[in-house]
Amino acid sequence: MAGELRSGPQPGERLAATFEPLNVTGEHAGDLHCLVCEYGLSPVVMMFAREPSEALVQLLVKLDAATGKHRSQELGAFVVFLNDKPELQGELVALAKKQGLKHLVLAIDAPAGPDGFKVAAEADVTVVLYREHAVKANHAFRRGELDGKAAEKILADLPKILVEK
């Protein structure tokens, strides 16, 4: 590894922009829709990924369950695949169905990522946890770096965006 990878908005920063990816699942499936806008000031896990790897799918299943568990706190979660592969939309619909994803939204955007989000070209997966548009945690992984241990670190950061009741 050639040093720590920085990708996406960093802790202490605020989201600088909004964007409208093609929503593949969720209430706005088939439409360009701003998920940052939809979730507003709620706690959110926003992810950018290049490909639906096995390790990523395992993380998505866990995040979907966490999103359901924390519905009372309006926890939102979405992953935007930065990929222009024509067959990706169908693959993601099938993936969501196979894995039983009910809460987490899958979306697609251009390979460069949305303007203002500084997604690194070498980042295979970028995870940004934010609340009230303020970033509380960031995790970035090169291809092959995301594994079960890394996924647990991401899930362990959920309390940073959830409000104690």
N, C-alpha and C positions, 0 to 999 in steps of 0.2 A: 504494500500500500504506500502510495506516495504522499503521505500526510493526510490530515483531516480534510474531508470533503465538505465544502460549504455549498448548499443549494437551497434556494427558496428563501423566504423571509426568515430572519433570525430572531431569537428571543430578545424581547425589549423593543422590537420594531412593530410598527402597525402595518396592516395590509394596505398597500398603496394603490390598489386598483380593484376593479371587478372585471369579470369576463364571462362570456356565455359559451360554454362548451356544449357539444351535442350530448344531451342526456340520453343514455341507452336504457336505463332502468329508472324506476321511480315515477312519481306523479307526472312528470313532464317528459317521459320517454318519447323519443323521436323529435324533440324540439331543441332548439338552442335556448338554454335557460341558465341564468346566473344563480348558482348555488350559494355563493358568498352572500348575495342579496337575500335569497330565500331564508337562510339561517340567521341573518341579521346579527344581533348581539349575543346569541346563544353560544355555548361551548361547541367547538367544531374540531374534528380531525379531518384535515384536508391533505390528500395525498396526490402525488404525481408519479406515474410509473410509465415505463417504456413497453413492458410485456407482462402478461399475466403468468409469471413464474409460479412454480409449486409453492415456494416459500411465501410469496405474496398472497396467493390464494388462501393459505392457512391463516395469515394475518387478517385478511379480509373477513374470514368466517368469525374470528375472535372479535374483531371490531364490530361486526354486525350484531353479535350477541351482546356486546357491551353497550351498543347504541340502544338496543331494545331494553336492556336492564336499567338504563339511565334516562328513559323517556320522560320521567317526571321533571328532569332537569333540562329537557329539550336538547340533549346531546345530539348533534348531527355529525354525519360522516360521509365523505365521498372520495372517490379516487378518479382522477382524470388521466386517461391513457394518452400519452403524447406520442401518437403514432398515426400515420396516414394509410395504413394497410387496409385495402378495400373490404376484406372479409372480417375485420376486427369487430364491427358492430354485431354481426351474427354470433361470433365467438363469445362475446361478452354476455349477450342475451342467454346463450346456452350455459355459460359458466354460472350466472346468477341463478338460473333455474336448478342446475345440478347441485349447487352448494346451498340452495335454500336461502339466499340473501334477501332479507325483507326490509331492512332499514337503511343500509348503506347504498348510496347511489353510485352507479358506474357511468362514466362519461368519457368523451373523446375530444381532444383538441389537437392542434398542429404540433408536429415534432419539436419545434423550438420552445413550446410552452407559451403561456399567456404573457403579454407585455406587462412589465412591472413586477413580475414574480421571481425573476432571477433564478430560474431553474437551470442548474449546471448541465451542460451537454453530457458530461461523463457520469451524471447521476442516473442510476437505473431506477431507484425509488427515493422519493423525497416525502417526508411526513412532517406536516406542520400542525401543531396543536395551538389553537387560539380561542380567545374569549373576548367579546366586545372589540373584535378586530385587532386585539393586541396579542402578539405571538408570545406564548409561554414556553414552548419547547419545539425543537427541530431535530430531526434525524435524517441523515442522508446516507445512501448506500450506493456503492459501485456495483456493477453486475457481479452476482455471486456472493455479496457480503450479507444480504438479508438472510437471517436464519432464525430458528426458534428462540435463541437467546436474545437476539436483537429485537424480535417481536415482543418479548416479555418486557424489555426496557421501554418500548413505546407504550405498552399497556400500563406500565408502572407510572407513566407520566400523566395519565388521565386525571388524577386528583388535582393537578396544576390548573385544570380548566373547569373542573366541577366545583360547585358551591356546596359547602357543608350545610346539611339541613338539621 
